[in-house]
Amino acid sequence: MSTNLIEVKEKKLYIEYNHSLEDRPTLIFLHDSLGCTQLWRDFPMKLSEGSQCNVLVYDRLGYGKSDPMLTDERPNNYMEIEADLLKDLLTELNITDAILFGHSDGGTIALITASKYPKNVKAVICEAGHIFVEEVTLKGVYDAWEAYKTTNLAERLQKYHGDKVERLFKVWTETWTRESYRNWNIEYLLKDITCPLLFIQGDADEYGTLDQVEKTIEQVSGISDKYIIPNVGHTPHKEVSDLVLKKATEFIQNL
Protein backbone atom coordinates (compact mmCIF):
# COMPACT_ATOMS: atom_id res chain seq x y z
CA MET A 1 0.00 0.00 0.00
CA SER A 2 1.62 3.26 -1.11
CA THR A 3 0.97 6.43 0.91
CA ASN A 4 1.47 10.00 -0.20
CA LEU A 5 0.04 13.48 -0.55
CA ILE A 6 -1.47 14.11 -3.96
CA GLU A 7 -2.31 17.56 -5.30
CA VAL A 8 -5.83 17.94 -6.69
CA LYS A 9 -6.97 21.40 -7.81
CA GLU A 10 -4.23 23.02 -5.69
CA LYS A 11 -5.29 21.07 -2.58
CA LYS A 12 -3.18 18.30 -1.05
CA LEU A 13 -5.05 15.11 -0.14
CA TYR A 14 -3.50 12.25 1.81
CA ILE A 15 -4.07 8.89 0.12
CA GLU A 16 -3.29 5.23 0.73
CA TYR A 17 -3.45 3.41 -2.59
CA ASN A 18 -2.92 -0.19 -3.66
CA HIS A 19 -3.46 -0.85 -7.37
CA SER A 20 -1.53 -4.06 -7.95
CA LEU A 21 -4.46 -6.03 -9.42
CA GLU A 22 -4.81 -5.63 -13.18
CA ASP A 23 -8.30 -5.38 -14.72
CA ARG A 24 -9.99 -5.19 -11.31
CA PRO A 25 -12.10 -2.30 -9.97
CA THR A 26 -10.87 0.09 -7.29
CA LEU A 27 -12.65 0.29 -3.94
CA ILE A 28 -12.70 3.90 -2.71
CA PHE A 29 -13.44 4.60 0.95
CA LEU A 30 -15.14 7.85 2.02
CA HIS A 31 -15.09 8.48 5.77
CA ASP A 32 -17.64 10.22 8.00
CA SER A 33 -17.72 13.70 9.57
CA LEU A 34 -15.10 13.00 12.23
CA GLY A 35 -13.24 10.21 10.42
CA CYS A 36 -10.05 9.77 8.43
CA THR A 37 -8.01 7.06 6.73
CA GLN A 38 -6.58 5.72 10.02
CA LEU A 39 -9.99 5.31 11.62
CA TRP A 40 -11.08 2.76 8.99
CA ARG A 41 -8.39 0.53 10.55
CA ASP A 42 -8.06 -2.79 8.66
CA PHE A 43 -11.57 -2.80 7.17
CA PRO A 44 -10.56 -1.52 3.67
CA MET A 45 -7.79 -4.11 3.27
CA LYS A 46 -10.06 -6.93 4.43
CA LEU A 47 -12.74 -5.96 1.90
CA SER A 48 -10.08 -5.50 -0.79
CA GLU A 49 -8.71 -9.00 -0.15
CA GLY A 50 -12.15 -10.60 0.06
CA SER A 51 -13.41 -9.01 -3.15
CA GLN A 52 -10.09 -9.04 -5.03
CA CYS A 53 -10.25 -5.30 -5.73
CA ASN A 54 -7.68 -2.53 -5.70
CA VAL A 55 -8.18 -0.04 -2.86
CA LEU A 56 -7.88 3.71 -2.32
CA VAL A 57 -8.49 5.30 1.08
CA TYR A 58 -8.09 9.05 1.51
CA ASP A 59 -8.51 11.83 4.04
CA ARG A 60 -11.18 14.25 2.89
CA LEU A 61 -10.16 17.91 2.72
CA GLY A 62 -9.87 19.28 6.27
CA TYR A 63 -9.32 15.86 7.87
CA GLY A 64 -6.39 13.70 8.94
CA LYS A 65 -3.23 14.46 6.98
CA SER A 66 -4.94 16.34 4.12
CA ASP A 67 -4.88 20.12 3.79
CA PRO A 68 -7.12 22.11 6.18
CA MET A 69 -10.58 23.33 5.15
CA LEU A 70 -10.48 26.61 3.26
CA THR A 71 -13.06 28.48 5.35
CA ASP A 72 -14.72 28.29 8.77
CA GLU A 73 -18.18 28.07 7.21
CA ARG A 74 -19.33 25.38 4.82
CA PRO A 75 -21.89 26.15 2.12
CA ASN A 76 -25.06 24.04 2.25
CA ASN A 77 -23.93 22.11 -0.84
CA TYR A 78 -20.52 21.19 0.63
CA MET A 79 -21.01 17.49 -0.08
CA GLU A 80 -21.62 18.21 -3.76
CA ILE A 81 -18.37 20.21 -3.78
CA GLU A 82 -16.61 17.22 -2.19
CA ALA A 83 -18.08 14.93 -4.86
CA ASP A 84 -16.54 17.21 -7.50
CA LEU A 85 -13.18 17.01 -5.73
CA LEU A 86 -13.47 13.20 -5.63
CA LYS A 87 -14.10 13.21 -9.39
CA ASP A 88 -10.92 15.29 -9.84
CA LEU A 89 -9.01 12.77 -7.68
CA LEU A 90 -10.32 9.88 -9.82
CA THR A 91 -9.22 11.74 -12.94
CA GLU A 92 -5.76 12.43 -11.46
CA LEU A 93 -5.29 8.72 -10.69
CA ASN A 94 -6.96 7.56 -13.92
CA ILE A 95 -9.59 5.50 -12.07
CA THR A 96 -12.63 4.80 -14.25
CA ASP A 97 -14.17 1.80 -12.47
CA ALA A 98 -14.61 2.95 -8.88
CA ILE A 99 -16.71 1.09 -6.33
CA LEU A 100 -17.49 3.71 -3.70
CA PHE A 101 -17.85 2.67 -0.06
CA GLY A 102 -19.01 5.68 1.93
CA HIS A 103 -19.96 5.96 5.59
CA SER A 104 -22.34 8.68 6.90
CA ASP A 105 -21.35 11.94 5.12
CA GLY A 106 -19.08 9.75 3.01
CA GLY A 107 -22.11 7.67 1.98
CA THR A 108 -23.91 10.81 0.88
CA ILE A 109 -20.84 11.97 -1.10
CA ALA A 110 -20.75 8.52 -2.75
CA LEU A 111 -24.41 8.86 -3.82
CA ILE A 112 -23.83 12.37 -5.19
CA THR A 113 -20.71 11.28 -7.09
CA ALA A 114 -22.57 8.34 -8.67
CA SER A 115 -25.39 10.64 -9.76
CA LYS A 116 -23.12 13.34 -11.24
CA TYR A 117 -20.33 11.18 -12.68
CA PRO A 118 -21.87 7.85 -13.69
CA LYS A 119 -19.06 6.99 -16.14
CA ASN A 120 -16.54 6.86 -13.30
CA VAL A 121 -18.57 4.83 -10.81
CA LYS A 122 -19.21 1.09 -11.19
CA ALA A 123 -21.21 0.64 -7.95
CA VAL A 124 -21.96 2.24 -4.58
CA ILE A 125 -22.05 0.82 -1.06
CA CYS A 126 -23.68 3.50 1.09
CA GLU A 127 -23.43 2.91 4.84
CA ALA A 128 -25.65 5.10 7.04
CA GLY A 129 -25.77 7.93 4.49
CA HIS A 130 -28.16 10.89 4.59
CA ILE A 131 -30.37 12.26 1.82
CA PHE A 132 -32.27 14.80 3.98
CA VAL A 133 -32.14 16.22 7.50
CA GLU A 134 -34.09 14.48 10.29
CA GLU A 135 -34.68 15.40 13.92
CA VAL A 136 -32.76 12.29 15.01
CA THR A 137 -29.75 13.52 12.98
CA LEU A 138 -29.79 16.87 14.76
CA LYS A 139 -30.11 15.16 18.15
CA GLY A 140 -27.07 13.03 17.29
CA VAL A 141 -25.07 16.14 16.37
CA TYR A 142 -26.11 17.97 19.58
CA ASP A 143 -25.18 14.90 21.64
CA ALA A 144 -21.76 14.78 19.96
CA TRP A 145 -21.27 18.49 20.68
CA GLU A 146 -22.09 17.87 24.34
CA ALA A 147 -19.60 15.00 24.46
CA TYR A 148 -16.98 17.25 22.87
CA LYS A 149 -17.46 19.82 25.64
CA THR A 150 -17.68 17.42 28.58
CA THR A 151 -15.39 14.45 27.77
CA ASN A 152 -11.91 13.88 26.33
CA LEU A 153 -13.31 13.49 22.79
CA ALA A 154 -11.25 16.44 21.47
CA GLU A 155 -8.08 14.90 22.85
CA ARG A 156 -8.88 11.52 21.27
CA LEU A 157 -9.57 13.12 17.89
CA GLN A 158 -6.33 15.12 18.03
CA LYS A 159 -4.42 11.89 17.53
CA TYR A 160 -5.92 11.64 14.04
CA HIS A 161 -6.52 15.26 12.97
CA GLY A 162 -3.86 17.22 14.86
CA ASP A 163 -4.57 20.95 15.09
CA LYS A 164 -7.56 20.65 12.72
CA VAL A 165 -9.84 19.16 15.38
CA GLU A 166 -11.51 22.26 16.79
CA ARG A 167 -12.18 23.71 13.36
CA LEU A 168 -13.59 20.54 11.79
CA PHE A 169 -15.83 19.84 14.80
CA LYS A 170 -17.12 23.42 14.84
CA VAL A 171 -17.76 23.42 11.08
CA TRP A 172 -19.54 20.06 11.21
CA THR A 173 -21.88 20.92 14.09
CA GLU A 174 -22.63 24.47 12.91
CA THR A 175 -23.45 23.34 9.37
CA TRP A 176 -25.92 20.62 10.39
CA THR A 177 -27.66 22.71 13.07
CA ARG A 178 -28.05 26.02 11.26
CA GLU A 179 -31.56 27.01 10.22
CA SER A 180 -30.83 27.25 6.49
CA TYR A 181 -29.58 23.63 6.45
CA ARG A 182 -32.90 22.18 7.62
CA ASN A 183 -34.11 22.07 4.00
CA TRP A 184 -30.98 20.38 2.63
CA ASN A 185 -32.06 17.42 0.48
CA ILE A 186 -30.47 15.43 -2.37
CA GLU A 187 -33.47 13.32 -3.39
CA TYR A 188 -33.61 15.17 -6.72
CA LEU A 189 -30.25 13.57 -7.64
CA LEU A 190 -31.19 9.96 -6.90
CA LYS A 191 -32.90 9.25 -10.24
CA ASP A 192 -29.53 9.82 -11.94
CA ILE A 193 -27.90 6.92 -10.06
CA THR A 194 -27.88 4.08 -12.58
CA CYS A 195 -25.17 1.82 -11.11
CA PRO A 196 -25.89 -0.97 -8.61
CA LEU A 197 -26.38 0.25 -5.03
CA LEU A 198 -26.21 -1.48 -1.66
CA PHE A 199 -27.49 0.58 1.30
CA ILE A 200 -26.35 -0.69 4.72
CA GLN A 201 -27.83 0.66 7.95
CA GLY A 202 -28.25 -0.37 11.57
CA ASP A 203 -31.85 -0.18 12.79
CA ALA A 204 -30.61 1.58 15.95
CA ASP A 205 -28.70 4.28 14.03
CA GLU A 206 -28.52 7.36 16.26
CA TYR A 207 -28.13 9.72 13.26
CA GLY A 208 -30.88 8.59 10.89
CA THR A 209 -34.07 6.55 10.50
CA LEU A 210 -34.74 3.82 7.96
CA ASP A 211 -36.55 6.45 5.84
CA GLN A 212 -33.07 7.37 4.56
CA VAL A 213 -32.69 3.83 3.20
CA GLU A 214 -36.22 3.31 1.89
CA LYS A 215 -36.46 6.63 0.05
CA THR A 216 -33.05 6.15 -1.53
CA ILE A 217 -33.82 2.61 -2.72
CA GLU A 218 -37.19 3.76 -4.12
CA GLN A 219 -35.75 6.59 -6.20
CA VAL A 220 -32.51 5.34 -7.77
CA SER A 221 -32.70 4.08 -11.35
CA GLY A 222 -30.27 1.16 -11.07
CA ILE A 223 -30.50 -2.17 -9.27
CA SER A 224 -30.60 -1.56 -5.53
CA ASP A 225 -30.58 -3.60 -2.35
CA LYS A 226 -30.70 -2.81 1.36
CA TYR A 227 -29.11 -4.52 4.33
CA ILE A 228 -30.73 -3.52 7.63
CA ILE A 229 -28.90 -4.89 10.67
CA PRO A 230 -30.84 -5.30 13.94
CA ASN A 231 -29.60 -3.66 17.16
CA VAL A 232 -26.73 -1.87 15.43
CA GLY A 233 -25.97 1.86 15.50
CA HIS A 234 -24.30 4.34 13.15
CA THR A 235 -21.09 2.41 12.38
CA PRO A 236 -21.94 -1.15 11.26
CA HIS A 237 -18.47 -1.65 9.72
CA LYS A 238 -17.02 -1.36 13.26
CA GLU A 239 -19.88 -2.78 15.33
CA VAL A 240 -20.48 -5.91 13.23
CA SER A 241 -17.50 -5.86 10.89
CA ASP A 242 -17.77 -9.51 9.78
CA LEU A 243 -21.42 -9.14 8.73
CA VAL A 244 -20.70 -6.02 6.70
CA LEU A 245 -17.62 -7.56 5.06
CA LYS A 246 -19.62 -10.66 4.07
CA LYS A 247 -22.51 -8.67 2.60
CA ALA A 248 -20.28 -6.14 0.81
CA THR A 249 -18.09 -8.91 -0.64
CA GLU A 250 -21.14 -10.75 -1.99
CA PHE A 251 -22.45 -7.53 -3.51
CA ILE A 252 -19.13 -6.84 -5.27
CA GLN A 253 -18.77 -10.44 -6.51
CA ASN A 254 -22.27 -10.26 -8.04
CA LEU A 255 -21.58 -7.11 -10.05
Long-range contacts (C-beta under 8 A, 24 or more apart in sequence): 1-45, 1-55, 5-65, 5-66, 6-89, 6-92, 6-93, 8-85, 8-88, 8-89, 8-92, 9-85, 9-88, 11-61, 11-66, 11-67, 11-85, 12-66, 12-67, 13-58, 13-59, 13-60, 13-61, 13-66, 13-67, 13-85, 13-89, 14-58, 14-59, 14-64, 14-65, 14-66, 15-56, 15-57, 15-58, 15-59, 15-89, 16-55, 16-56, 16-57, 16-58, 17-54, 17-55, 17-56, 17-57, 17-93, 18-48, 18-54, 18-55, 18-56, 19-54, 19-56, 20-54, 21-52, 21-53, 21-54, 24-52, 24-53, 24-54, 25-53, 25-54, 25-97, 25-98, 25-99, 25-122, 25-123, 25-252, 25-255, 26-53, 26-54, 26-55, 26-56, 26-95, 26-97, 26-98, 26-99, 27-51, 27-53, 27-54, 27-55, 27-56, 27-98, 27-99, 27-101, 27-252, 28-55, 28-56, 28-57, 28-58, 28-86, 28-90, 28-95, 28-98, 28-99, 28-100, 28-101, 29-55, 29-56, 29-57, 29-58, 29-101, 29-102, 29-106, 30-60, 30-86, 30-100, 30-101, 30-102, 30-103, 30-105, 30-106, 30-107, 30-109, 30-110, 31-59, 31-60, 31-63, 31-103, 31-106, 32-103, 32-104, 32-105, 32-106, 32-128, 32-235, 33-104, 33-105, 33-168, 33-172, 34-144, 34-157, 34-168, 34-169, 34-172, 35-63, 35-103, 35-104, 35-106, 36-60, 36-63, 36-64, 36-65, 36-160, 36-161, 37-64, 37-65, 38-64, 38-160, 39-160, 40-237, 41-238, 43-237, 43-238, 43-241, 43-245, 44-101, 46-241, 46-245, 47-101, 47-245, 47-248, 47-249, 47-252, 50-245, 50-249, 51-248, 51-249, 51-252, 51-253, 53-99, 53-252, 56-93, 56-95, 58-89, 60-106, 60-109, 61-85, 62-164, 62-167, 62-168, 62-171, 63-161, 63-164, 63-168, 64-160, 64-161, 68-164, 68-167, 69-164, 69-167, 69-168, 69-171, 72-167, 72-170, 72-171, 73-171, 73-174, 73-175, 74-171, 74-175, 76-175, 76-180, 76-181, 76-184, 78-175, 79-105, 79-108, 79-109, 79-112, 79-186, 80-112, 80-116, 80-186, 82-109, 83-109, 83-112, 83-113, 83-116, 83-117, 84-116, 86-113, 87-113, 87-116, 87-117, 87-120, 90-117, 90-120, 95-120, 96-120, 97-122, 98-122, 99-123, 99-124, 99-125, 99-252, 99-255, 100-124, 100-125, 101-125, 101-127, 101-248, 102-126, 102-127, 102-129, 103-127, 103-128, 103-129, 103-235, 103-237, 104-128, 104-129, 104-130, 104-207, 104-234, 105-129, 105-130, 108-186, 111-186, 111-189, 111-190, 111-193, 111-197, 111-216, 112-186, 112-189, 114-193, 114-195, 114-197, 115-186, 115-189, 115-190, 115-192, 115-193, 116-189, 116-192, 118-192, 118-193, 118-194, 118-195, 121-195, 122-195, 122-255, 123-195, 123-196, 123-197, 123-198, 123-251, 123-252, 123-255, 124-193, 124-195, 124-196, 124-197, 124-198, 125-197, 125-198, 125-200, 125-248, 125-251, 126-197, 126-198, 126-199, 126-200, 126-216, 127-199, 127-200, 127-201, 127-236, 127-237, 127-244, 128-200, 128-201, 128-202, 128-205, 128-207, 128-208, 128-212, 128-234, 128-235, 128-236, 129-199, 129-212, 129-216, 130-207, 130-208, 130-212, 131-185, 131-186, 131-187, 131-190, 131-212, 131-215, 131-216, 132-184, 132-185, 132-186, 132-187, 132-212, 132-215, 133-176, 133-181, 133-182, 133-183, 133-184, 133-185, 134-208, 134-209, 134-211, 134-212, 136-205, 136-206, 136-207, 136-208, 136-209, 137-176, 137-207, 137-208, 138-176, 138-177, 139-206, 140-206, 140-207, 140-234, 141-172, 141-173, 141-176, 141-177, 141-207, 142-173, 142-177, 143-206, 144-173, 145-169, 145-173, 148-173, 187-215, 187-219, 190-216, 190-219, 190-220, 191-219, 191-220, 191-221, 192-221, 193-220, 193-221, 193-222, 194-220, 194-221, 194-222, 195-222, 196-222, 196-223, 196-224, 196-225, 196-251, 196-255, 197-222, 197-223, 197-224, 197-225, 198-224, 198-225, 198-226, 198-227, 198-247, 198-248, 198-251, 199-224, 199-225, 199-226, 199-227, 200-226, 200-227, 200-229, 200-236, 200-244, 200-247, 200-248, 201-226, 201-227, 201-228, 201-229, 201-236, 202-228, 202-229, 202-230, 202-231, 202-232, 202-233, 202-234, 202-235, 202-236, 202-239, 203-228, 203-229, 203-230, 203-231, 203-232, 204-230, 204-231, 204-232, 204-233, 205-232, 205-233, 205-234, 206-233, 206-234, 207-234, 208-234, 225-251
